[in-house]
Amino acid sequence: MLLEGIETLLVLAKEGTMSKAGSRLYISQSAVSKRIANLEKRMGKKLIEPVGRYIKLTAEAQILIDNVGPSFSEIKGLIFEQQAVEDHTMISLACSETLVAGYLGELMGKYIHYDKYLSITTHHTPVIVERVQSGEATIGFCAGHLPPQHGLAIQHLFDEQFSVVSKAPLITQPTGLLTNDLKNPANTYQAGVLQKAGISRLMEMDSYTATAQLALGGMAPALVPMSIIKTLAISEQYCHHFDFLDELTRPVHLCYRRNSYKSERVRHLIETIADVVPTIA
């Protein structure tokens, strides 16, 4: 199928390996390879070349992506909007892992008794936005700055605070911190605030939980959001506040396609999260 093959190529271009693309698409590595082979046969062009365990796009593949990629997500989203949300339709909630851990556990444990046709997946914010744009997710619950021109309806819930977590007592502001991945577009704004404060980035992790645990182990102080402090039940004695943290918050949003809000079930879930989460935070 042509659309299936193009979707696989777009994901493969972002992930770089067959295995990662398979994980993203919830299919096997061999299924990814088969889809690409079928697309190459359909297009009559070689689209990828192996480079070790990674793949490299051919010039023809890059041209195809440049021409089709921008509109593909919107096409999927428009198709999604034509599907009515019935009583048994699965509602997919794409979330930041830290937000699920910090704010959704008890809420969703209760909500599942009201509506059992729910699915929750965790991703970084750019992927959450992409999944909602394409209709792969009904609602996004994300933290950090959103990409420009996303075309989605947005509800800003609150601005989450950070703390500096350190096993050793801190009398003065640290000169270096463990941080999350600041190459992630949702987090890049943090780099400017740290630079302004004269703080270097010692290491960048892909997980706030990892940075917090390293800090608690005594490796170095870490920049940690309150959702992780809440989830790990980090004692106040290890949490420190400095002036630069006042401007280093991360916005927390719900995002969804505007037509999705017309569904009573979707609207009820959005309004429930919007009402409850800020009070928990």
C-alpha positions in Angstrom: 0.0 0.0 0.0 1.4 3.3 -1.1 0.4 5.5 1.9 1.7 2.8 4.3 5.0 2.7 2.5 5.4 6.5 2.5 4.6 6.6 6.2 7.2 4.0 6.9 9.8 5.9 4.9 9.1 9.1 6.8 9.5 7.4 10.1 12.6 5.6 9.0 14.1 8.9 7.9 13.7 10.3 11.4 14.6 7.2 13.4 17.6 6.1 11.4 17.3 2.3 11.9 14.8 -0.4 10.9 14.4 -1.5 14.6 13.6 2.0 15.9 11.2 2.6 13.0 9.5 -0.7 13.8 9.1 0.4 17.5 7.7 3.7 16.5 5.2 2.0 14.1 4.5 -1.0 16.4 5.6 -3.4 13.8 8.5 -5.8 13.4 11.8 -4.9 11.8 11.2 -7.3 9.0 7.8 -5.6 8.4 9.5 -2.3 8.0 12.0 -3.8 5.5 9.1 -5.3 3.5 7.2 -2.1 3.4 10.2 -0.2 2.1 10.9 -2.9 -0.5 7.3 -2.7 -1.7 7.5 1.1 -1.9 10.8 0.9 -3.9 9.1 -1.5 -6.3 6.1 0.7 -6.6 8.2 3.8 -7.2 10.7 2.1 -9.4 13.5 3.8 -7.4 16.1 2.8 -4.8 15.2 4.7 -1.6 17.6 3.6 1.1 21.1 2.2 1.5 22.5 0.4 4.5 25.3 2.0 6.4 26.2 -0.5 9.2 23.1 -0.9 11.2 21.8 2.5 10.1 20.2 3.5 6.8 21.0 6.3 4.5 18.4 7.9 2.3 19.1 8.1 -1.5 18.7 11.4 -3.3 15.4 10.1 -4.8 14.1 9.3 -1.3 15.0 12.8 0.0 13.2 14.4 -2.9 10.1 12.2 -2.2 10.2 13.2 1.5 10.6 16.9 0.7 7.6 16.8 -1.7 5.3 14.5 0.3 6.3 14.8 3.9 4.7 18.2 4.8 1.3 17.3 3.6 1.2 13.6 4.6 0.5 14.3 8.3 -2.3 16.6 7.5 -3.8 14.1 5.1 -3.8 11.5 7.8 -5.3 14.0 10.2 -8.1 14.8 7.8 -8.9 11.2 7.4 -8.9 10.8 11.2 -11.4 13.6 11.5 -13.9 11.8 9.3 -14.0 8.9 11.7 -16.8 9.3 14.3 -15.8 8.6 17.9 -18.3 6.0 19.0 -18.9 4.6 22.4 -16.3 1.9 21.9 -13.8 3.8 19.8 -10.3 3.8 21.4 -9.2 7.3 22.5 -5.4 7.6 22.4 -3.6 9.9 24.7 0.0 10.6 23.8 1.9 12.0 26.8 5.2 13.1 28.2 6.5 10.3 30.4 7.2 12.7 33.3 3.7 14.1 33.1 2.1 10.7 33.2 4.2 9.7 36.2 3.7 12.9 38.1 0.1 13.9 37.4 -2.0 11.2 35.6 -1.6 8.0 37.7 -4.4 8.4 40.2 -6.6 10.4 37.8 -6.5 7.8 35.0 -6.9 5.0 37.5 -10.3 6.5 38.4 -11.2 7.6 34.9 -10.8 4.2 33.4 -14.0 3.1 35.3 -15.9 5.9 33.5 -14.4 5.2 30.1 -12.5 2.0 29.6 -11.7 2.6 25.9 -8.5 4.6 26.5 -4.9 4.1 25.5 -1.8 6.0 26.8 1.6 6.1 25.1 4.6 8.1 26.1 6.8 10.2 23.8 8.9 13.4 23.6 6.9 16.5 22.9 7.8 16.9 19.1 6.5 13.3 18.6 3.4 13.9 20.6 2.5 16.9 18.4 3.2 14.8 15.2 1.0 12.0 16.4 -1.9 14.4 17.2 -1.5 16.1 13.9 -1.7 12.8 12.0 -4.6 11.4 14.1 -2.4 8.6 15.5 -3.3 10.2 18.9 -6.5 11.9 19.8 -5.1 14.1 22.6 -1.5 15.2 23.4 -0.3 16.0 27.0 3.1 17.6 26.6 5.7 19.8 28.3 8.1 22.3 27.0 7.8 24.6 24.0 5.7 23.5 21.0 6.9 23.6 17.4 5.6 26.6 15.4 2.7 26.4 13.1 1.4 23.1 14.5 -2.2 23.9 13.6 -3.7 22.3 16.7 -6.0 23.6 19.4 -4.0 24.2 22.6 -4.9 24.4 26.3 -2.1 25.8 28.5 -2.6 24.1 31.9 0.3 25.5 34.0 4.0 26.3 34.0 5.9 23.6 35.8 8.7 24.6 38.1 12.2 23.1 38.3 14.5 22.4 41.2 18.2 21.7 41.5 18.6 18.2 43.0 21.8 17.5 44.8 22.9 14.9 47.3 25.5 17.3 48.8 24.3 20.5 50.4 24.4 23.5 48.1 25.1 26.9 49.7 25.7 28.7 46.4 24.4 28.3 42.8 26.2 25.4 41.1 28.5 26.1 38.1 27.4 23.0 36.2 24.3 20.8 36.0 23.1 17.5 34.6 20.2 18.3 32.3 17.8 16.6 30.0 18.5 16.5 26.2 18.6 20.2 25.2 18.8 19.3 21.5 15.1 18.3 21.9 13.3 21.4 20.3 10.9 21.4 23.3 13.8 22.0 25.7 16.2 24.2 23.7 15.0 27.4 25.5 16.6 26.0 28.7 20.1 26.4 27.3 19.7 30.1 27.0 18.6 30.5 30.6 21.5 28.4 31.9 24.0 30.3 29.8 22.7 33.6 31.1 23.1 32.2 34.7 26.6 31.1 33.9 25.8 27.5 34.3 27.4 24.8 32.1 25.8 21.6 31.0 27.8 18.7 32.4 25.9 15.9 30.7 22.6 15.7 28.8 20.4 12.7 29.4 17.3 11.5 27.6 15.4 11.1 30.9 14.8 13.4 33.8 14.6 10.3 36.0 18.1 9.4 35.0 19.5 12.9 35.8 17.7 12.9 39.2 19.0 9.5 40.2 22.6 10.4 39.2 22.2 13.6 41.3 20.9 11.6 44.3 23.8 9.2 43.8 26.2 12.1 44.3 27.6 12.4 40.8 26.6 16.1 40.2 23.6 18.4 40.8 20.8 18.0 38.3 18.0 20.2 36.8 14.8 18.3 37.6 11.1 19.2 37.1 8.6 18.9 39.9 6.8 16.0 38.3 9.9 13.8 38.8 10.5 15.1 42.3 6.9 14.1 43.1 7.2 10.7 41.4 10.5 9.8 43.0 9.4 11.3 46.4 12.7 13.2 46.5 13.1 14.7 50.0 13.2 18.5 50.4 16.7 18.3 51.8 18.0 17.4 48.3 16.0 20.1 46.5 17.5 23.6 46.1 16.1 26.8 44.7 18.1 29.6 43.1 17.1 32.8 41.4 17.7 31.5 37.8 15.0 28.9 38.3 12.3 31.6 38.4 12.5 32.0 34.7 13.2 28.3 33.9 9.8 26.9 33.9 8.3 24.5 31.3 4.8 25.1 30.0 2.4 22.1 30.2 -0.2 21.8 27.4 -3.1 19.7 26.1 -3.2 19.6 22.3 -5.8 18.2 20.0 -7.4 18.6 16.6 -10.2 21.1 16.8 -12.8 18.7 15.3 -11.9 16.1 17.9 -13.3 18.4 20.6 -16.8 17.9 19.0 -16.9 14.4 20.4 -18.5 14.3 23.9 -16.1 11.6 25.1 -13.0 13.4 23.9 -14.2 16.7 25.3 -15.0 15.1 28.7 -11.5 13.7 28.9 -9.8 17.0 27.9 -11.9 18.9 30.4 -11.2 16.4 33.2 -7.5 16.6 32.7 -7.6 20.4 32.4 -9.6 20.6 35.7 -7.7 18.1 37.8 -4.0 18.3 36.8 -3.3 22.0 37.6 -4.7 21.4 41.1 -2.4 18.3 41.6 0.5 20.4 40.3 
